[in-house]
Amino acid sequence: MSIPTKETYLYGWQHPDKMREYRKNHKSMVKKDKRTTLKEAIQRGVKANDYIVFGGMGSVRNPMAAVHEIIRQRIGNLTIGTKGSQHDWQLLAASGNITKAEVSYGFADEVRGLSLPARRAVESGRLKVLSETTNAAFQWRFTAAAKGLPFYPTRSSLGTDTLAYSGSKTIIDPFTEEPIELLPACYPDVAIIHVHRADRFGNCQIDGNIAEDVEIAHAAKFVIITTEEIVPDEVIEKDPAQTKIPYFTVDAVVEVPYGSHPNQVPGLYSFDEAHWQEWLDASVREETTQAYLEEYVYSSNDFYDYLEKIGGIHVLHELEKIEKKLVNYPKVAKRRGE
């Protein structure tokens, strides 16, 4: 027996057998050298109208270099699964590349305040919110996809308004004879994940919290890995238990040191609070938001050019010292008003 929700919001879903066929034809257990440039990886993996997700959580270990490249290539009409994402998708919303979003926690920068560009995009009609769910529910959607299942059963949204906007369906559990929520699996067209280190084949190691990265790597059709460093095969082989994402899920590997700036990569470098403050101040108005994008993204040849503009190696080494607690943490950037 089915108990329908008010309305069905179903995006990123496919029949599991179609995804099995896709993996059979496009993924391989053969170890191939997948190293490439960021420009080529984005050109090959991200297309207009794609459903895209990013690795990391909040403003930690986000693939910001890839975000800049998507903006520079002006790939448009993207749909985003925010799953707790923040600065990555918000920058794309500000630039107009993203026109649709499934959201959980996505419109705030935690202690730094709300994302005004993303809010303006929704209020102006440039960005449509497709559905709403919880962070946990998004992870379970990817878990279902990774396991080749059409849905994931849970009770987390029963009795809430969120259920009506989540895309879930409710049935009577045959065991308890009580309502149970079925979250639809989510198969993104492309996932971009930033990791601490990877080998040339795409075996990835992540230090600390892995967030939902394992699930989205297995769920997505095309997986781009940006990494702080590409290491020799022996580094991965020495401790294979540290490999979180296996090579056979990965389609492209790009070495991008400091590729999450201005955000944190735990253990390597901290948030750039000074640059965060510059972004927050710029994002208050549409014209200054666009000026920021022009200065730091559109007019930069690549992410290395951007890193020079924010202060280069002197600033980056200072962020390393902050992360290692060799110097005091600076004042946290916060929105100062509209």
C-alpha positions in Angstrom: 0.0 0.0 0.0 1.4 3.4 -1.0 0.8 6.6 1.0 1.5 9.4 -1.6 3.3 12.6 -0.7 1.8 15.9 -1.7 3.9 16.1 -4.8 6.7 14.0 -6.4 10.1 15.6 -6.8 12.3 13.0 -8.5 15.7 14.1 -10.0 18.9 12.2 -10.5 17.1 8.9 -10.5 17.5 6.1 -13.0 16.6 2.5 -13.2 19.4 0.5 -11.5 19.7 -1.8 -14.5 20.4 1.1 -16.8 23.3 2.1 -14.5 24.6 -1.4 -14.4 24.7 -1.4 -18.2 26.4 2.0 -18.2 29.1 0.8 -15.8 29.6 -2.3 -17.9 30.2 -0.1 -21.0 32.1 2.8 -19.4 34.0 1.6 -16.3 36.8 -0.9 -16.4 38.8 -2.9 -13.9 41.9 -2.5 -16.1 44.4 -0.1 -14.6 45.0 2.8 -16.9 46.9 6.0 -16.5 44.1 8.6 -16.0 46.3 11.7 -15.4 45.1 14.8 -17.4 44.8 18.5 -17.1 42.0 20.2 -15.3 40.8 21.9 -18.5 40.6 18.7 -20.3 38.9 16.8 -17.5 36.2 19.4 -17.2 35.7 19.5 -21.0 35.4 15.8 -21.1 33.3 15.2 -18.0 31.0 18.2 -17.4 28.3 18.9 -20.0 25.5 21.5 -20.1 22.3 20.1 -18.4 24.3 17.6 -16.2 23.4 16.7 -12.7 26.6 17.4 -10.7 27.8 16.9 -7.1 30.9 17.8 -5.3 33.0 16.0 -2.7 33.9 17.3 0.8 31.4 18.8 3.3 30.5 22.3 4.1 33.6 24.4 3.2 36.1 21.6 3.8 38.0 19.8 1.0 35.9 21.2 -1.8 37.2 21.0 -5.4 37.4 24.8 -5.9 39.9 24.6 -8.7 37.4 22.5 -10.7 34.6 25.0 -9.9 36.7 27.8 -11.3 37.3 25.9 -14.5 33.6 25.1 -14.9 32.9 28.9 -14.6 35.7 29.7 -17.1 34.3 27.2 -19.6 30.8 28.7 -19.1 29.2 25.3 -18.8 25.6 26.1 -18.1 22.1 24.9 -17.0 23.6 22.6 -14.5 21.6 20.9 -11.7 23.3 20.5 -8.4 22.8 18.1 -5.5 24.0 20.3 -2.6 24.3 17.5 0.1 25.8 19.9 2.6 27.9 21.8 0.0 28.5 25.5 0.4 31.1 27.7 -1.3 31.6 25.4 -4.3 28.0 25.4 -5.6 27.3 29.0 -4.3 30.1 30.3 -6.6 28.5 28.5 -9.5 25.1 29.9 -8.6 26.6 33.4 -8.5 28.1 32.9 -11.9 24.9 31.6 -13.4 26.2 28.1 -14.3 23.7 26.4 -12.0 20.0 26.9 -12.7 18.5 24.0 -10.6 19.3 22.7 -7.2 18.3 19.8 -4.9 19.1 21.1 -1.4 19.8 19.9 2.1 22.1 22.4 3.9 23.3 24.7 1.1 22.4 28.3 1.5 24.6 29.3 4.4 28.4 29.5 5.1 28.1 28.2 8.6 29.4 30.9 11.1 30.0 33.3 8.2 26.4 33.9 7.4 23.9 33.3 4.6 25.0 33.1 0.9 23.5 36.2 -0.6 24.4 35.4 -4.2 22.6 32.0 -4.0 19.6 33.7 -2.3 19.5 36.4 -5.0 19.6 33.7 -7.7 16.5 32.0 -6.2 14.6 35.2 -5.6 15.3 36.4 -9.2 14.1 33.2 -10.7 17.6 32.3 -12.1 17.8 29.3 -9.8 15.0 26.9 -9.1 15.0 24.8 -6.0 13.8 21.4 -7.1 13.6 19.5 -3.8 14.5 19.6 -0.1 15.9 16.9 2.1 18.3 16.3 4.9 22.1 15.7 4.8 21.6 12.2 5.9 18.9 11.5 3.3 21.2 12.7 0.5 24.0 10.4 1.7 21.5 7.5 1.7 20.3 8.4 -1.8 23.9 8.0 -3.0 24.3 4.8 -0.9 21.3 3.3 -2.7 22.8 4.2 -6.0 26.2 2.8 -5.1 24.6 -0.5 -4.1 22.5 -0.6 -7.3 19.2 -0.2 -5.5 16.3 2.0 -6.5 15.7 3.4 -3.0 16.9 3.5 0.6 14.4 2.9 3.4 14.4 5.3 6.4 12.0 6.9 8.9 13.9 10.2 9.2 11.4 12.6 7.5 8.2 10.9 8.5 5.9 13.5 10.2 7.7 16.5 8.7 7.0 18.9 5.9 10.3 18.0 4.4 8.9 14.6 3.3 6.5 16.3 0.9 9.3 18.0 -1.0 11.9 15.3 -0.9 11.0 13.0 -3.8 10.5 10.2 -1.3 7.5 7.8 -1.4 5.9 6.3 1.7 4.7 2.7 1.9 3.5 0.4 4.7 6.5 -1.6 5.9 5.4 -5.3 5.6 7.3 -6.2 8.8 6.1 -3.5 11.2 2.9 -2.7 9.3 3.8 1.0 9.9 4.7 3.8 7.4 8.3 3.9 6.1 9.9 6.4 3.8 11.7 5.3 0.6 14.3 7.7 -0.6 15.0 7.6 -4.3 18.5 6.6 -5.4 20.6 9.5 -6.9 22.9 8.8 -9.9 24.7 12.0 -10.7 26.1 12.6 -14.2 29.3 13.8 -12.7 31.0 13.9 -9.3 34.1 16.0 -8.6 36.1 15.1 -5.5 39.2 16.7 -4.0 41.5 14.3 -2.1 44.8 14.4 -0.2 46.6 12.1 -2.6 46.0 9.8 -5.5 48.0 7.6 -7.8 47.9 7.8 -11.6 45.1 5.1 -11.8 42.7 7.0 -9.5 43.2 5.2 -6.2 42.5 7.9 -3.6 43.5 8.4 0.0 41.6 10.9 2.2 42.9 11.9 5.6 40.2 12.5 8.2 36.4 12.7 7.5 35.5 11.2 4.1 32.0 12.8 4.2 29.9 11.2 1.4 32.8 10.9 -1.1 32.9 7.1 -1.2 29.2 6.9 -2.0 29.2 9.5 -4.7 32.2 8.0 -6.4 30.4 4.7 -6.8 27.1 6.4 -7.7 28.2 8.9 -10.4 28.6 8.2 -14.1 31.7 10.3 -14.5 34.2 10.9 -11.6 36.8 13.6 -11.7 39.5 13.5 -9.0 41.5 16.6 -8.1 44.3 15.9 -5.7 46.9 17.7 -3.7 49.5 15.4 -5.2 49.8 12.4 -7.5 52.0 9.9 -5.7 54.0 6.9 -6.9 52.1 3.6 -7.1 54.2 2.2 -4.2 52.7 4.8 -1.8 49.2 3.4 -2.3 50.4 -0.2 -2.4 52.3 0.3 0.9 49.0 0.9 2.8 46.1 -0.2 0.6 43.6 0.0 3.5 43.9 3.8 3.3 42.5 3.8 -0.2 39.0 5.2 0.2 38.0 5.6 -3.5 39.1 2.8 -5.8 40.5 3.4 -9.3 37.8 1.6 -11.1 35.2 4.3 -10.2 37.5 7.1 -11.4 37.6 8.6 -15.0 40.1 11.4 -14.6 42.9 12.4 -12.2 44.3 15.9 -12.0 47.0 17.2 -9.7 46.0 20.6 -8.2 48.0 21.6 -5.2 46.0 23.9 -2.9 43.0 23.0 -5.1 40.5 23.7 -2.3 41.5 27.3 -1.6 40.1 29.4 0.1 38.8 26.4 2.0 40.5 23.9 4.2 42.1 20.5 3.5 42.5 19.0 6.9 46.1 18.4 7.9 47.6 20.4 5.0 46.3 24.0 5.0 43.6 26.0 6.7 40.9 28.4 5.5 42.1 31.7 4.0 40.0 34.0 6.2 41.4 37.1 4.6 40.2 36.0 1.2 37.0 34.7 2.6 36.3 38.2 3.9 37.0 39.6 0.5 34.5 37.3 -1.0 31.9 38.0 1.6 32.2 41.7 1.2 32.0 41.4 -2.6 29.0 39.1 -2.5 26.8 41.6 -0.8 25.8 43.2 -4.1 25.4 41.8 -7.6 27.8 44.2 -9.3 30.6 43.5 -6.8 30.0 39.8 -7.0 30.5 39.9 -10.7 33.6 42.1 -10.3 35.0 39.4 -7.9 34.3 36.7 -10.5 35.9 38.7 -13.3 39.1 39.5 -11.2 39.7 36.0 -9.8 38.1 33.5 -12.1 37.3 34.8 -15.7 40.5 36.8 -16.1 42.7 34.0 -14.6 44.3 31.6 -17.1 44.0 28.7 -14.6 43.9 28.0 -10.9 47.6 28.7 -10.5 47.1 32.2 -11.9 44.3 32.6 -9.3 46.6 31.5 -6.5 49.2 34.1 -7.5 46.4 36.8 -7.3 45.5 35.8 -3.7 49.1 36.2 -2.5 50.9 33.2 -3.9 53.2 30.9 -2.0 53.7 33.3 0.9 49.9 33.2 1.8 49.7 29.5 1.1 52.6 28.7 3.4 51.0 30.8 6.1 47.8 28.7 5.7 49.9 25.6 6.2 51.3 27.1 9.5 47.8 27.9 10.7 46.7 24.3 10.0 49.6 22.9 11.9 48.9 25.3 14.8 52.3 27.0 14.4 50.7 30.4 14.4 47.5 31.7 15.9 44.2 31.3 14.0 43.2 34.6 12.4 39.9 36.4 12.9 37.0 34.4 11.3 35.5 36.1 8.2 31.9 37.1 8.6 29.3 38.8 6.5 29.2 42.5 7.5 25.8 43.5 6.2 24.0 44.3 3.0 
